[in-house]
């Protein structure tokens, strides 16, 4: 049987409730200034959250609630330093708060030093109406038992 880490193109692990993943900056992620484009950084943050959710098995649980999905309500990103092609990055994310319909996720991306920090508020919503709805206990219990 192949482990989740072996199935991934990234090195993924959970450490004290924090999900960590390594990546190498690719040429197509570089902008005209010679470093990772800001839009690419935001994509890193979102894809890391999705990878963490899958690692915890949220994707399996979410299939039982096809009428609902996660959406980003707000996101604050601080760019501390640039990253360059070929640089190895460590991405780290964890859920710092989950209650009602909201889930607040922290993200740090670093090489030798901190390069980016972000706080993203995700809201569990009804797909048809776009309205927030309470996060199912199966999801909130999965995260709180392993992290908060």
Legacy VTK file of the C-alpha trace (Angstrom):
# vtk DataFile Version 3.0
C-alpha trace
ASCII
DATASET POLYDATA
POINTS 148 float
0.000 0.000 0.000
1.302 3.445 -0.942
1.302 6.123 1.752
-0.117 9.615 1.244
3.398 11.030 1.157
4.502 8.627 -1.586
1.410 9.480 -3.661
2.195 13.193 -3.537
4.720 15.163 -5.565
5.475 16.979 -2.319
6.874 15.845 0.999
3.949 16.124 3.448
3.727 15.529 7.193
1.811 16.512 10.298
3.834 17.820 13.241
2.161 18.890 16.482
-1.037 19.819 14.643
0.787 21.727 11.914
0.747 20.425 8.351
4.110 20.845 6.622
4.938 20.437 2.981
8.090 21.093 0.949
8.176 22.445 -2.572
10.693 23.854 -5.048
9.929 27.124 -6.851
9.377 26.476 -10.571
10.362 28.715 -13.496
6.715 29.351 -14.492
6.041 30.830 -11.011
8.530 33.668 -11.519
7.402 37.152 -12.583
9.158 39.930 -14.523
10.924 41.021 -11.306
12.658 37.644 -11.100
10.878 36.274 -8.026
7.685 34.380 -7.159
4.656 36.344 -8.335
2.224 37.544 -5.638
-0.690 35.715 -7.263
1.362 32.511 -7.146
1.920 33.002 -3.397
-1.845 33.184 -2.841
-2.230 30.005 -4.894
0.350 28.308 -2.665
-1.712 29.261 0.421
-4.991 27.964 -1.034
-3.528 24.719 -2.413
-1.770 24.067 0.901
-5.084 24.400 2.752
-6.680 21.923 0.348
-3.765 19.472 0.726
-4.011 19.701 4.521
-7.751 19.060 4.408
-7.222 15.980 2.243
-4.427 14.772 4.514
-6.886 14.916 7.439
-9.568 13.106 5.428
-11.876 16.098 5.084
-12.387 15.380 1.376
-13.960 12.008 2.212
-16.258 13.563 4.822
-17.170 16.480 2.547
-18.541 14.031 -0.051
-21.337 13.302 2.426
-22.341 16.985 2.180
-22.420 17.673 -1.590
-24.735 20.655 -1.090
-22.020 22.536 0.834
-18.472 23.764 0.246
-15.726 25.934 1.711
-15.226 29.488 0.400
-12.707 32.118 1.393
-14.335 34.965 3.317
-11.152 36.968 3.912
-7.423 36.611 3.529
-4.584 38.720 4.895
-1.173 38.082 3.365
2.140 39.585 4.453
5.096 39.249 2.103
8.279 39.268 4.191
10.864 38.431 1.508
10.987 37.139 -2.083
11.562 33.575 -3.261
13.431 32.634 -6.423
13.483 29.859 -9.011
14.917 26.614 -7.662
14.560 27.684 -4.028
13.242 25.010 -1.684
10.339 26.232 0.440
8.687 24.812 3.516
4.957 25.493 3.697
3.204 25.235 7.051
-0.487 25.577 7.868
-2.779 24.953 10.807
-6.296 25.779 11.913
-6.276 28.262 14.796
-10.061 28.604 15.210
-13.136 26.672 14.168
-16.664 27.456 15.291
-20.095 27.845 13.745
-19.525 28.334 10.030
-15.975 29.748 10.273
-12.558 28.185 10.149
-9.467 30.391 10.514
-6.282 29.002 9.049
-2.743 30.313 9.573
-0.030 29.792 6.965
3.719 30.397 6.978
6.073 29.814 4.081
9.790 29.979 4.637
13.149 29.032 3.217
15.949 30.000 5.565
13.789 32.874 6.823
10.069 33.590 6.905
8.957 34.637 3.412
5.174 34.849 3.766
2.547 34.708 6.490
-1.194 34.576 5.915
-4.427 34.301 7.816
-7.407 33.003 5.861
-10.986 32.814 7.081
-12.897 30.022 5.381
-16.687 29.748 5.615
-18.734 26.564 5.123
-21.524 27.540 2.730
-24.573 26.201 0.959
-23.629 25.811 -2.726
-27.068 26.841 -3.996
-27.598 29.932 -1.859
-24.049 30.954 -0.982
-25.154 31.383 2.622
-23.006 30.307 5.532
-24.035 27.196 7.412
-22.743 25.439 10.512
-19.723 23.222 9.895
-20.762 19.563 10.279
-19.578 17.980 13.519
-17.720 15.299 11.540
-15.496 18.004 10.040
-14.985 20.140 13.130
-14.277 17.093 15.295
-11.639 15.862 12.832
-9.752 19.135 13.041
-10.149 19.777 16.754
-9.031 16.275 17.714
-5.764 16.692 15.804
-4.950 20.353 16.188
-6.681 22.859 18.424
LINES 1 149
148 0 1 2 3 4 5 6 7 8 9 10 11 12 13 14 15 16 17 18 19 20 21 22 23 24 25 26 27 28 29 30 31 32 33 34 35 36 37 38 39 40 41 42 43 44 45 46 47 48 49 50 51 52 53 54 55 56 57 58 59 60 61 62 63 64 65 66 67 68 69 70 71 72 73 74 75 76 77 78 79 80 81 82 83 84 85 86 87 88 89 90 91 92 93 94 95 96 97 98 99 100 101 102 103 104 105 106 107 108 109 110 111 112 113 114 115 116 117 118 119 120 121 122 123 124 125 126 127 128 129 130 131 132 133 134 135 136 137 138 139 140 141 142 143 144 145 146 147
